[in-house]
């Protein structure tokens, strides 16, 4: 069944779809992207094997001159999950909505997409993850994420600063739901990762050095105000390059990121 509605933005359209969907599972596809012809057939086959709360797949990130594979973050199915399993999924999974199918009953109104915010996928996914008990995985590139040179990802917009609104709302949601105590360590890590990695990288792609410096100062200020002892976070104890960067982020590292990102589209 096809529905038409007045344009109210991406989040509004997704919420409208959730409200009007009649099936047991729901999926999202962005307007510029496309899926492999058998994507939903393959993912639904997993559901027929076991009634997973979520099924996820890998992604092909399509640029004008190349393609990159992005893993879903999981390699094996999980039919039973506890607190540590859910934390691991938050830690490792690709926090986008469109490489997954969801059991519709999980998407209660308090988890609907927030209108007029960037990073709305992050808020939706991380609100949902504490309530899932099983995950199915299809280890194939079934979703095609299309990136163009004029994409908002590569153009400066003040909406980049929505990152703090999204992260703060996420923390408030966990607190309201009585989840914050159990998830405080992973929420801290998510905050650091999005401020010092995602936010900084997107600022660098906009290629405006003055705005980039302002953004770096903004990120450092907010991280230190919100989590002044973040370097002790246990999820930063793994001695990977990414964690070294996050744990020791400063203006020197930021300038390296700027030099790399301003000259390439990835």
LOLOPA-238659 format. One record per residue: x, y, z of N, C-alpha, C, CB in turn. Coordinates in steps of 0.001 Angstrom, whole numbers, m for minus. Glycine has a CB too. Example, Ala and Ser with C-alpha at 12.3 -4.5 7.8 and 13.67 -1.06 7.14 Angstrom:
2
13190, m5690, 7800, 12300, m4500, 7800, 13200, m3300, 7800, 11308, m4473, 9046
12850, m2250, 7080, 13670, m1060, 7140, 12900, 30, 7870, 14084, m598, 5725
END
This chain:
266
847, m1192, 0, 0, 0, 0, 885, 1244, 0, m960, 4, 1229
526, 2226, m823, 1306, 3453, m959, 563, 4614, m302, 1589, 3763, m2452
1282, 5384, 509, 706, 6565, 1140, 1400, 7806, 613, 823, 6486, 2678
663, 8882, 477, 1216, 10182, 118, 921, 11161, 1242, 634, 10691, m1231
1907, 11994, 1571, 1698, 13011, 2599, 2443, 14281, 2231, 2155, 12499, 3980
2009, 15377, 2828, 2689, 16649, 2616, 4099, 16564, 3175, 1909, 17814, 3274
5048, 17186, 2478, 6443, 17126, 2894, 6624, 17784, 4260, 7346, 17803, 1850
7113, 16996, 5209, 7377, 17533, 6536, 8765, 17193, 7010, 6366, 17021, 7520
9623, 16739, 6078, 10978, 16352, 6441, 11105, 14850, 6638, 11406, 17073, 7699
12355, 14395, 6708, 12638, 12965, 6764, 12069, 12294, 8014, 14127, 12740, 6704
12287, 12900, 9170, 11818, 12290, 10417, 10298, 12198, 10443, 12316, 13091, 11624
9635, 13246, 9964, 8180, 13251, 9926, 7665, 12141, 9015, 7659, 14616, 9454
8326, 11955, 7865, 7923, 10897, 6932, 8117, 9517, 7552, 8723, 11002, 5623
9224, 9333, 8249, 9468, 8039, 8889, 8425, 7757, 9971, 10880, 7998, 9495
8111, 8750, 10775, 7106, 8564, 11821, 5740, 8251, 11217, 7017, 9815, 12706
5428, 8912, 10112, 4162, 8655, 9418, 4124, 7207, 8927, 3974, 9640, 8226
5251, 6746, 8408, 5330, 5369, 7938, 5164, 4366, 9064, 6643, 5135, 7242
5802, 4635, 10203, 5679, 3738, 11356, 4223, 3630, 11793, 6552, 4234, 12528
3541, 4776, 11873, 2153, 4792, 12333, 1225, 4032, 11394, 1671, 6220, 12479
1522, 4053, 10099, 621, 3462, 9113, 1031, 2067, 8657, 533, 4355, 7925
2203, 1617, 9077, 2645, 271, 8691, 1763, m784, 9347, 4125, 48, 9082
1461, m1827, 8610, 573, m2885, 9123, 1287, m4222, 9294, m611, m3064, 8189
2511, m4337, 8824, 3240, m5589, 8932, 3875, m5775, 10297, 4295, m5660, 7871
4450, m6948, 10500, 5121, m7248, 11767, 6506, m6622, 11840, 5228, m8752, 11960
7111, m6352, 10676, 8449, m5758, 10624, 8414, m4509, 9752, 9492, m6776, 10080
9372, m3622, 10046, 9422, m2346, 9348, 10866, m2041, 8953, 8839, m1211, 10229
11039, m1325, 7828, 12376, m954, 7348, 12323, 461, 6793, 12889, m1955, 6263
13493, 1071, 6649, 13590, 2433, 6134, 14607, 2464, 4988, 13997, 3429, 7267
14291, 3226, 3925, 15223, 3437, 2818, 15237, 4928, 2521, 14820, 2599, 1541
16408, 5547, 2512, 16512, 6970, 2201, 16376, 7214, 708, 17838, 7533, 2704
15948, 8422, 358, 15591, 8736, m1017, 16712, 8596, m2027, 15079, 10100, m1076
17950, 8901, m1653, 19073, 8833, m2593, 19677, 7440, m2701, 20144, 9807, m2180
19283, 6546, m1824, 19905, 5230, m1750, 19096, 4182, m2514, 20065, 4807, m294
19657, 2978, m2606, 18919, 1867, m3197, 19356, 569, m2541, 19136, 1806, m4731
18502, m427, m2635, 18777, m1721, m2010, 18955, m2771, m3084, 17645, m2125, m1040
19658, m3848, m2733, 19748, m4982, m3639, 18357, m5604, m3795, 20777, m6032, m3117
18049, m6146, m4983, 16683, m6632, m5248, 16157, m7636, m4225, 16636, m7260, m6601
17063, m8426, m3641, 16615, m9455, m2704, 16936, m9109, m1251, 17246, m10782, m3059
17223, m7831, m969, 17614, m7454, 390, 16564, m7877, 1418, 17843, m5944, 471
15340, m7455, 1230, 14325, m7716, 2250, 13897, m9178, 2261, 13113, m6825, 2024
14009, m9841, 1133, 13737, m11280, 1105, 14751, m12023, 1972, 13773, m11818, m348
16041, m11679, 1806, 17079, m12347, 2591, 16958, m12042, 4080, 18451, m11936, 2096
16636, m10807, 4406, 16536, m10435, 5810, 15293, m11052, 6451, 16507, m8912, 5955
14215, m11127, 5693, 13006, m11715, 6261, 13136, m13227, 6429, 11806, m11393, 5384
13958, m13849, 5612, 14218, m15284, 5788, 14805, m15558, 7170, 15175, m15803, 4691
15617, m14631, 7669, 16161, m14789, 9020, 15034, m14798, 10054, 17168, m13658, 9334
14046, m13966, 9835, 12913, m13877, 10756, 12097, m15167, 10731, 12019, m12675, 10399
12014, m15786, 9571, 11281, m17041, 9475, 12008, m18162, 10218, 11077, m17425, 8008
13338, m18037, 10327, 14115, m19023, 11083, 13943, m18818, 12589, 15605, m18937, 10704
13855, m17540, 12985, 13734, m17182, 14404, 13174, m15756, 14466, 15133, m17291, 15160
12259, m15457, 15379, 11625, m14123, 15408, 12522, m13040, 16022, 10323, m14193, 16190
13616, m12745, 15330, 14560, m11741, 15828, 13885, m10378, 15985, 15764, m11625, 14881
14327, m9638, 16985, 13833, m8274, 17164, 14340, m7360, 16057, 14253, m7727, 18531
15600, m7569, 15665, 16228, m6790, 14597, 17041, m7740, 13718, 17135, m5649, 15184
17063, m7461, 12419, 17990, m8140, 11512, 18776, m7048, 10799, 17233, m9086, 10481
20099, m7211, 10710, 20939, m6198, 10074, 21829, m6806, 9002, 21793, m5489, 11115
22282, m5955, 8076, 23149, m6405, 6984, 24293, m5418, 6793, 22346, m6561, 5668
25255, m5780, 5934, 26363, m4892, 5602, 25915, m3872, 4556, 27578, m5702, 5089
26783, m2873, 4319, 26433, m1735, 3470, 27535, m1493, 2432, 26205, m462, 4329
27130, m1124, 1215, 28068, m593, 223, 27913, 921, 209, 27813, m1206, m1208
28975, 1616, 556, 28967, 3073, 537, 29434, 3523, m846, 29880, 3670, 1672
28545, 4091, m1633, 28793, 4387, m3040, 29195, 5845, m3232, 27555, 4069, m3879
30442, 6043, m3637, 30952, 7356, m3975, 31051, 7474, m5492, 32327, 7606, m3306
31260, 8690, m6032, 31308, 8839, m7490, 32354, 7954, m8169, 31581, 10270, m7835
33493, 7705, m7492, 34568, 6963, m8149, 34982, 5684, m7443, 35751, 7834, m8281
34232, 5299, m6413, 34625, 4095, m5682, 33489, 3627, m4794, 35885, 4351, m4842
33666, 2440, m4233, 32721, 1900, m3269, 33502, 1358, m2074, 31834, 789, m3912
32954, 1521, m892, 33561, 997, 312, 32550, 121, 1039, 34060, 2138, 1222
33037, m948, 1635, 32160, m1819, 2399, 32154, m1385, 3857, 32600, m3291, 2270
30965, m1289, 4423, 30808, m983, 5842, 30097, m2156, 6488, 30018, 355, 6065
30747, m2766, 7448, 30164, m3910, 8132, 29062, m3459, 9091, 31248, m4691, 8890
28115, m4335, 9325, 27017, m4019, 10235, 27505, m3849, 11670, 25956, m5108, 10175
28640, m4467, 11997, 29170, m4432, 13355, 28998, m5745, 14078, 28512, m3343, 14137
28233, m6655, 13470, 28044, m7979, 14053, 28274, m9038, 12976, 26622, m8118, 14673
28762, m10193, 13394, 28996, m11287, 12450, 28115, m12490, 12713, 30436, m11706, 12497
27602, m12614, 13931, 26818, m13792, 14308, 25474, m13396, 14899, 27593, m14651, 15306
24498, m14274, 14708, 23176, m14076, 15306, 23266, m14177, 16828, 22165, m15113, 14755
22355, m13493, 17484, 22208, m13625, 18944, 20729, m13818, 19252, 22783, m12362, 19704
20385, m14982, 19788, 18992, m15293, 20089, 18610, m14959, 21521, 18727, m16746, 19826
19598, m14650, 22325, 19346, m14270, 23710, 20392, m13233, 24111, 19385, m15517, 24664
19947, m12129, 24697, 20861, m11039, 24997, 20665, m10513, 26401, 20685, m9922, 24005
21779, m10192, 27052, 21767, m9553, 28352, 22346, m8159, 28251, 22540, m10381, 29369
22591, m7535, 29381, 23082, m6163, 29424, 24394, m6006, 28671, 23258, m5718, 30861
25346, m6897, 28892, 26649, m6764, 28240, 26545, m6952, 26739, 27633, m7767, 28817
25633, m7831, 26289, 25414, m8002, 24850, 24892, m6714, 24229, 24430, m9152, 24584
23966, m6068, 24923, 23397, m4826, 24391, 24447, m3714, 24353, 22188, m4384, 25238
25287, m3679, 25363, 26369, m2692, 25352, 27317, m2946, 24182, 27146, m2726, 26682
27588, m4205, 23913, 28482, m4552, 22820, 27904, m4124, 21477, 28759, m6047, 22820
26597, m4256, 21324, 25965, m3829, 20075, 26036, m2314, 19936, 24501, m4304, 20016
25795, m1589, 21023, 25928, m132, 20992, 27362, 251, 20630, 25529, 486, 22358
28306, m494, 21151, 29722, m208, 20922, 30137, m473, 19480, 30576, m1036, 21858
29616, m1558, 18882, 30174, m2028, 17617, 29294, m1832, 16397, 30488, m3446, 17736
27999, m1640, 16571, 27113, m1632, 15402, 27140, m294, 14683, 25686, m1962, 15818
26775, m343, 13408, 26693, 841, 12560, 25377, 1546, 12893, 26780, 465, 11024
25446, 2731, 13504, 24266, 3392, 14066, 23484, 4163, 13002, 24681, 4338, 15190
22935, 3424, 12052, 22037, 3970, 11045, 20781, 3109, 11030, 22716, 4017, 9630
19693, 3657, 10514, 18434, 2905, 10564, 18217, 2026, 9346, 17275, 3854, 10702
18890, 2326, 8233, 18471, 1751, 6964, 19117, 426, 6579, 18734, 2712, 5912
20003, m125, 7346, 20547, m1461, 7034, 19931, m2520, 7943, 22089, m1471, 7181
18738, m2236, 8443, 18095, m3126, 9409, 16607, m3259, 9116, 18308, m2612, 10839
16019, m4361, 9590, 14565, m4443, 9710, 14252, m4625, 11191, 13966, m5624, 8839
13101, m4097, 11616, 12771, m4016, 13033, 11403, m4638, 13304, 12797, m2556, 13508
11298, m5345, 14390, 9990, m5801, 14843, 9184, m4559, 15216, 10110, m6803, 16058
8077, m4361, 14554, 7330, m3103, 14689, 6888, m2828, 16125, 6113, m3129, 13784
6575, m3867, 16869, 6062, m3671, 18232, 7090, m3021, 19154, 5625, m5004, 18819
8374, m3063, 18768, 9423, m2445, 19581, 9432, m928, 19457, 10778, m2994, 19186
8896, m406, 18344, 9015, 1022, 18062, 7829, 1750, 18675, 9095, 1287, 16533
7881, 1939, 19969, 6851, 2683, 20684, 7033, 4181, 20440, 6898, 2366, 22202
6009, 4956, 20753, 6012, 6372, 20384, 7158, 7156, 21011, 4707, 7000, 20779
7627, 6747, 22175, 8739, 7459, 22818, 10057, 7265, 22071, 8895, 6990, 24258
10061, 6343, 21100, 11263, 6108, 20307, 11156, 6695, 18897, 11538, 4619, 20223
10057, 7353, 18588, 9873, 7931, 17259, 11005, 8935, 16965, 8477, 8625, 17151
11185, 9210, 15683, 12221, 10146, 15255, 11866, 11566, 15681, 12416, 10079, 13730
12871, 12297, 16153, 12680, 13685, 16560, 12820, 14571, 15327, 13702, 14098, 17670
11848, 15427, 15116, 11832, 16262, 13914, 12888, 17359, 13986, 10449, 16882, 13717
13369, 17728, 12812, 14261, 18886, 12636, 15594, 18753, 13350, 13579, 20123, 13120
16059, 17528, 13543, 17383, 17296, 14118, 18237, 16485, 13150, 17270, 16569, 15478
19510, 16845, 13023, 20461, 15950, 12373, 20875, 14874, 13385, 21712, 16742, 11836
21485, 13815, 12903, 21904, 12670, 13724, 20689, 11949, 14335, 22862, 13140, 14846
19522, 12082, 13688, 18312, 11475, 14243, 18387, 9953, 14259, 17096, 11918, 13451
19171, 9369, 13342, 19354, 7916, 13349, 19990, 7442, 14653, 20216, 7483, 12161
20969, 8192, 15123, 21689, 7836, 16351, 20727, 7771, 17526, 22816, 8850, 16640
19882, 8784, 17632, 18928, 8846, 18736, 17941, 7682, 18669, 18173, 10182, 18717
17437, 7401, 17475, 16475, 6310, 17307, 17103, 4957, 17657, 15945, 6287, 15864
18262, 4676, 17093, 18916, 3377, 17289, 19273, 3152, 18757, 20180, 3278, 16421
19854, 4153, 19396, 20314, 3964, 20767, 19170, 3989, 21779, 21325, 5029, 21119
18037, 4554, 21408, 16848, 4402, 22250, 16303, 2981, 22171, 15764, 5406, 21835
16461, 2376, 21028, 15885, 1051, 20789, 16733, m77, 21375, 15708, 829, 19304
18051, 34, 21289, 18941, m1079, 21619, 18771, m1654, 23032, 20344, m635, 21451
18495, m858, 24070, 18334, m1468, 25396, 17137, m2413, 25516, 18202, m391, 26422
16248, m2375, 24515, 15023, m3162, 24602, 15006, m4372, 23674, 13851, m2293, 24297
16092, m4620, 22967, 16106, m5768, 22066, 16670, m6995, 22787, 16936, m5454, 20797
16117, m8132, 22444, 16536, m9392, 23057, 17174, m10350, 22071, 15363, m10058, 23704
17141, m10013, 20783, 17730, m10902, 19782, 18058, m10113, 18517, 16771, m12076, 19456
19133, m10526, 17846, 19578, m9870, 16620, 19986, m10926, 15603, 20755, m8900, 16904
19468, m10799, 14396, 19905, m11646, 13291, 20834, m10871, 12373, 18699, m12183, 12505
21760, m11577, 11735, 22761, m10924, 10900, 22820, m11589, 9530, 24143, m10963, 11577
22789, m10764, 8481, 23034, m11225, 7115, 24350, m10594, 6681, 21843, m10844, 6131
25387, m11395, 6574, 26724, m10863, 6281, 26927, m10657, 4776, 27806, m11809, 6830
26092, m9783, 4228, 26165, m9442, 2802, 25884, m7959, 2637, 25158, m10291, 1963
26468, m7373, 1585, 26237, m5953, 1293, 24919, m5834, 522, 27437, m5332, 469
23872, m5512, 1239, 22544, m5480, 636, 21972, m4069, 509, 21605, m6328, 1442
22528, m3131, 1267, 22057, m1743, 1200, 23135, m879, 547, 21701, m1200, 2624
22735, 14, m361, 23656, 892, m1072, 23431, 2341, m639, 23480, 746, m2602
24412, 2837, 90, 24364, 4193, 651, 25096, 5117, m316, 25009, 4251, 2096
24360, 6007, m962, 24904, 6819, m2049, 25359, 8171, m1530, 23866, 7003, m3162
26628, 8503, m1791, 27198, 9784, m1392, 27581, 10589, m2623, 28422, 9579, m481
27106, 11832, m2652, 27411, 12738, m3760, 28172, 13938, m3237, 26122, 13188, m4482
28864, 14630, m4131, 29704, 15755, m3723, 28895, 16878, m3078, 30461, 16295, m4920
27627, 17018, m3477, 26808, 18089, m2912, 25981, 17624, m1722, 25895, 18653, m3973
26298, 16450, m1205, 25596, 15928, m38, 25806, 16842, 1153, 26067, 14507, 292
24819, 16863, 2077, 24967, 17690, 3282, 26157, 17246, 4111, 23696, 17636, 4129
26615, 16009, 3911, 27774, 15512, 4648, 29013, 16331, 4337, 28025, 14044, 4322
29060, 16971, 3167, 30253, 17671, 2718, 30064, 19184, 2635, 30672, 17144, 1379
28985, 19687, 3226, 28691, 21103, 3202, 28469, 21593, 4627, 27461, 21394, 2319
29081, 22721, 4985, 28900, 23224, 6342, 27457, 23644, 6557, 29846, 24401, 6618
26946, 23319, 7735, 25620, 23746, 8152, 25631, 23802, 9677, 24495, 22776, 7609
25015, 24817, 10227, 24968, 24936, 11687, 24280, 23750, 12345, 24258, 26213, 12081
23515, 22972, 11567, 22837, 21796, 12115, 23833, 20720, 12548, 21866, 21221, 11084
25087, 20842, 12146, 26111, 19930, 12655, 26152, 19957, 14185, 27493, 20298, 12078
25834, 21108, 14741, 25888, 21267, 16197, 24699, 20610, 16904, 25939, 22744, 16553
23783, 20045, 16138, 22700, 19255, 16747, 23245, 18045, 17502, 21709, 18791, 15671
24503, 17721, 17271, 25086, 16547, 17915, 24932, 16610, 19433, 26563, 16419, 17544
25106, 17792, 20025, 24981, 17884, 21480, 23522, 17754, 21917, 25566, 19212, 21983
22598, 18274, 21125, 21174, 18127, 21440, 20785, 16652, 21438, 20304, 18914, 20429
21259, 15937, 20426, 20936, 14512, 20304, 21537, 13719, 21458, 21442, 13957, 18963
22809, 13959, 21758, 23462, 13215, 22833, 22858, 13533, 24195, 24947, 13517, 22849
22537, 14788, 24419, 21919, 15152, 25693, 20518, 14563, 25819, 21861, 16673, 25839
19768, 14560, 24733, 18434, 13963, 24775, 18527, 12458, 25011, 17673, 14251, 23469
19544, 11830, 24421, 19743, 10398, 24633, 20009, 10100, 26109, 20907, 9883, 23768
20877, 10867, 26721, 21194, 10677, 28142, 19958, 10898, 29001, 22321, 11631, 28581
19178, 11928, 28673, 17951, 12205, 29422, 16946, 11069, 29273, 17325, 13522, 28952
16868, 10500, 28068, 15946, 9388, 27827, 16329, 8180, 28686, 15942, 9003, 26329
17597, 7826, 28702, 18064, 6701, 29521, 17789, 6959, 31001, 19572, 6457, 29296
17976, 8195, 31426, 17715, 8553, 32818, 16227, 8394, 33141, 18175, 9999, 33100
15373, 8904, 32260, 13932, 8828, 32464, 13439, 7385, 32489, 13210, 9604, 31377
14050, 6525, 31684, 13640, 5128, 31600, 14277, 4258, 32686, 13989, 4577, 30239
15076, 4854, 33545, 15745, 4094, 34599, 16890, 3245, 34090, 14759, 3220, 35296
17485, 3640, 32961, 18547, 2860, 32324, 19936, 3463, 32540, 18275, 2741, 30841
19991, 4695, 32975, 21253, 5431, 32981, 22324, 4771, 33845, 21019, 6837, 33461
21942, 4265, 35005, 22934, 3650, 35891, 23629, 2478, 35203, 22270, 3177, 37195
22861, 1626, 34551, 23434, 448, 33898, 24243, 799, 32661, 22339, m515, 33522
23885, 1891, 31993, 24503, 2215, 30707, 25388, 3457, 30764, 23433, 2410, 29665
25666, 3958, 31940, 26391, 5227, 32047, 27761, 5169, 31381, 26551, 5613, 33504
28457, 4037, 31517, 29792, 3931, 30924, 29744, 3940, 29396, 30480, 2661, 31409
28751, 3264, 28816, 28661, 3238, 27352, 28125, 4562, 26814, 27762, 2078, 26890
27265, 5239, 27574, 26788, 6563, 27172, 27940, 7560, 27147, 25678, 7053, 28122
28819, 7462, 28123, 30005, 8321, 28148, 30863, 8071, 26916, 30828, 8081, 29429
31076, 6794, 26585, 31886, 6464, 25417, 31231, 6973, 24137, 32108, 4952, 25332
29923, 6791, 24011, 29198, 7271, 22829, 29342, 8790, 22704, 27698, 6876, 22908
29234, 9488, 23813, 29370, 10943, 23808, 30744, 11347, 23272, 29158, 11512, 25228
31791, 10724, 23786, 33158, 11034, 23346, 33344, 10705, 21870, 34187, 10261, 24189
32845, 9550, 21462, 33026, 9111, 20076, 32356, 10063, 19087, 32468, 7701, 19895
31147, 10500, 19407, 30446, 11378, 18469, 30993, 12795, 18480, 28972, 11404, 18788
31455, 13272, 19617, 32004, 14619, 19673, 33388, 14696, 19027, 32077, 15092, 21117
34248, 13718, 19326, 35634, 13787, 18872, 35887, 13057, 17546, 36530, 13217, 19930
34953, 12239, 17098, 35148, 11526, 15838, 34130, 11994, 14796, 35035, 10002, 16056
32867, 11630, 14960, 31851, 11955, 13957, 31727, 13456, 13721, 30509, 11396, 14379
31566, 14222, 14781, 31389, 15667, 14660, 32619, 16329, 14036, 31103, 16281, 16033
33802, 15979, 14519, 35037, 16577, 14010, 35258, 16214, 12542, 36238, 16121, 14853
35009, 14970, 12200, 35210, 14530, 10819, 34270, 15253, 9857, 35003, 13020, 10710
33019, 15432, 10254, 32070, 16119, 9388, 32400, 17600, 9268, 30653, 15942, 9912
32877, 18210, 10343, 33317, 19600, 10258, 34471, 19748, 9275, 33732, 20115, 11638
35405, 18799, 9317, 36575, 18859, 8439, 36176, 18758, 6970, 37559, 17742, 8790
35171, 17968, 6669, 34732, 17806, 5285, 34146, 19095, 4708, 33706, 16692, 5196
33704, 19984, 5589, 33122, 21237, 5101, 34193, 22205, 4587, 32313, 21906, 6211
35462, 21937, 4907, 36613, 22649, 4342, 36701, 24123, 4727, 36574, 22543, 2860
36111, 24497, 5835, 36200, 25877, 6322, 37053, 25864, 7586, 34770, 26492, 6602
38296, 26326, 7496, 39245, 26201, 8595, 38814, 26978, 9836, 40606, 26671, 8149
38263, 28182, 9666, 37843, 28959, 10835, 36701, 28255, 11566, 37410, 30380, 10414
35722, 27828, 10822, 34600, 27121, 11442, 35060, 25805, 12056, 33493, 26863, 10412
36028, 25171, 11422, 36559, 23930, 11970, 37211, 24178, 13323, 37565, 23301, 11001
38028, 25221, 13443, 38674, 25544, 14722, 37632, 25845, 15801, 39626, 26749, 14554
36586, 26592, 15415, 35511, 26885, 16370, 34836, 25602, 16839, 34472, 27827, 15739
34629, 24677, 15899, 33994, 23411, 16231, 34844, 22553, 17152, 33687, 22650, 14977
36136, 22555, 16926, 37056, 21803, 17787, 36990, 22346, 19212, 38511, 21879, 17243
37031, 23662, 19343, 36934, 24270, 20678, 35603, 23926, 21340, 37098, 25800, 20587
34547, 23934, 20552, 33209, 23583, 21045, 33196, 22147, 21570, 32150, 23754, 19923
33763, 21218, 20802, 33777, 19806, 21192, 34577, 19596, 22474, 34359, 18947, 20064
35771, 20173, 22547, 36619, 20012, 23734, 35930, 20573, 24966, 37976, 20703, 23529
35317, 21736, 24831, 34625, 22381, 25949, 33484, 21493, 26463, 34078, 23764, 25519
32661, 20981, 25544, 31493, 20214, 25965, 31873, 18855, 26548, 30550, 20023, 24794
32882, 18229, 25986, 33322, 16942, 26531, 33845, 17119, 27945, 34406, 16311, 25639
34674, 18100, 28151, 35268, 18297, 29469, 34256, 18760, 30507, 36389, 19295, 29380
33215, 19459, 30071, 32157, 19851, 31001, 31265, 18662, 31353, 31313, 20982, 30402
30981, 17832, 30346, 30052, 16718, 30555, 30728, 15531, 31238, 29458, 16275, 29222
31929, 15190, 30782, 32639, 14013, 31306, 34107, 14358, 31552, 32523, 12813, 30321
34402, 15093, 32618, 35792, 15533, 32871, 36764, 14386, 33124, 35822, 16465, 34056
36265, 13213, 33510, 37142, 12057, 33774, 37001, 10975, 32708, 36831, 11463, 35148
36627, 11373, 31489, 36332, 10393, 30437, 37518, 9496, 30084, 35873, 11109, 29198
38730, 9944, 30318, 39893, 9135, 29941, 39977, 7835, 30731, 41165, 9932, 30142
39222, 7746, 31815, 39193, 6517, 32609, 38111, 5547, 32137, 38975, 6852, 34073
37355, 5927, 31100, 36280, 5066, 30603, 36846, 3714, 30165, 35537, 5747, 29426
36224, 2632, 30623, 36764, 1292, 30364, 36744, 926, 28888, 35984, 262, 31146
35845, 1541, 28115, 35777, 1228, 26689, 36898, 1895, 25896, 34434, 1652, 26129
37646, 2764, 26567, 38824, 3375, 25947, 40107, 2646, 26328, 38928, 4841, 26346
39983, 1588, 27109, 41167, 874, 27587, 41793, m6, 26508, 40807, 24, 28789
40980, m411, 25531, 41513, m1189, 24411, 42534, m345, 23641, 40364, m1661, 23466
43717, m898, 23415, 44800, m106, 22817, 44751, m117, 21295, 46148, m630, 23284
43633, 351, 20760, 43494, 497, 19313, 43855, 1928, 18920, 42046, 143, 18850
44091, 2143, 17644, 44420, 3485, 17160, 43252, 4435, 17404, 44780, 3451, 15658
42037, 3950, 17158, 40854, 4796, 17362, 40729, 5229, 18818, 39583, 4054, 16928
40927, 4297, 19722, 40816, 4644, 21133, 41941, 5561, 21594, 40804, 3391, 21973
43136, 5363, 21040, 44241, 6270, 21355, 43886, 7694, 20926, 45548, 5805, 20661
43298, 7807, 19742, 42871, 9113, 19227, 41816, 9736, 20143, 42314, 8972, 17792
40787, 8963, 20499, 39716, 9490, 21339, 40213, 9890, 22721, 38610, 8469, 21471
41045, 9046, 23289, 41536, 9283, 24651, 42460, 10488, 24725, 42261, 8052, 25167
43189, 10738, 23638, 44201, 11795, 23649, 43861, 12943, 22708, 45546, 11222, 23279
42597, 13045, 22321, 42197, 14076, 21356, 42623, 15460, 21825, 40680, 14043, 21132
43181, 16230, 20883, 43540, 17617, 21135, 43549, 18361, 19794, 44932, 17721, 21855
43939, 19609, 19814, 43903, 20419, 18586, 44902, 19921, 17551, 44188, 21883, 18910
45991, 19316, 17986, 46974, 18764, 17049, 46346, 17620, 16244, 48239, 18265, 17809
45695, 16678, 16935, 45020, 15583, 16236, 43909, 16117, 15342, 44450, 14571, 17240
43202, 17146, 15811, 42128, 17727, 15011, 42666, 18276, 13694, 41418, 18836, 15794
43819, 18926, 13727, 44401, 19475, 12501, 44826, 18382, 11524, 45595, 20350, 12839
45254, 17254, 12051, 45579, 16122, 11178, 44316, 15634, 10462, 46223, 14964, 11994
43229, 15498, 11222, 41951, 15080, 10636, 41512, 16072, 9566, 40863, 14954, 11726
41658, 17354, 9851, 41267, 18378, 8888, 42078, 18236, 7595, 41457, 19787, 9493
43375, 18042, 7731, 44225, 17906, 6553, 43872, 16707, 5699, 45653, 17813, 6967
43465, 15629, 6340, 43086, 14409, 5609, 41722, 14569, 4945, 43067, 13196, 6558
40752, 15012, 5718, 39360, 14990, 5259, 39035, 16083, 4238, 38440, 15128, 6442
39668, 17227, 4302, 39288, 18311, 3411, 39621, 17992, 1946, 39982, 19598, 3837
40545, 17055, 1733, 40989, 16744, 380, 40456, 15442, m178, 42454, 16707, 347
39553, 14807, 523, 39016, 13572, m9, 37550, 13425, 332, 39794, 12388, 512
36860, 12645, m465, 35445, 12393, m246, 35313, 10951, 189, 34593, 12687, m1525
35081, 10713, 1483, 34930, 9330, 1959, 34110, 9297, 3232, 36304, 8678, 2198
END
